Amino acid sequence: MEIKLLKNHTLGKQGDIVKVNYHRAKYLIAMGVALEQKQAKDDVEEIKTEKIVDNGSNTKKRATRKGKANPKP
């Protein structure tokens, strides 16, 4: 998420546009340090035209559930 800094901060100077993750951006906006930077129409069209290819290599494998250690009779 892109935000515009209203005050000098460790991320940059006043007026800079920086890209941070969603949670940090929401926190900085709530504290009054930054404003949300709106996306331009060109950026939105560019994102729509990109193809997303996912081969599943980054997905976490599910652990198999084991039986109880002391089952009741």
N, C-alpha and C positions, 0 to 999 in steps of 0.2 A: 504494500500500500504506500502511495506517495503522499507525503505531507509537506506543508510549507511552514518553516519555523518562524514564530513571531518574536522570539527572544534568542539571544546567544545561548547555545547549549553544547554539550560534549559532542553531539552529532554534527554540528555545523554552526555557521553564523546566522544572524537574523536575515530572513528573506531567502535562505537557501531552500531548495526542494530536495528532500532526501527520501530514500526508499527504505522502509522498515517493515517488520512483520505487523500483522493486524492488531495483536494485543498491545504491543508497545505504542502503536499509533493511537489507539483508542485511549490509552493512559495519558499520553502527551496532550491529546486534544482536551481531555477532561481537566487536566492541570492548567490549561490555558497557555501552553508553550507552543502549540502548533494548530494549524488549520488543515482540514482535509483538502488535498489537491484533486480537483476533478479531472477525469480522463478526457482527452480531446477525442473528437469523433474519429480521427484517423487511427488513434490507438485502439479504439474499440473494434474497428473494422479489421485491423491488423491481427488482433487476437482471434477474431472469428475465422479468419482464413487459414490460420495455422492448424495443421493436423496433429492430433495427439496420438502417439503410438505408445502403447503400454504392453510390454511383453511379460509383466508379472514378476520381474526379477526382484523388485523392491518390496514385495508383499511378504508379510510375516507368516510363516507356516503355523497352523494351529497345532497345539500340543494334544496328544491323544489322552483321553481321560483314563486313569488307571482305577482299578477296583478299590474298594475300601480296605483299610488295613485290618480292621477287626469287624467283619460282618456279623450281624446278629443272626442267630440260628432260627 
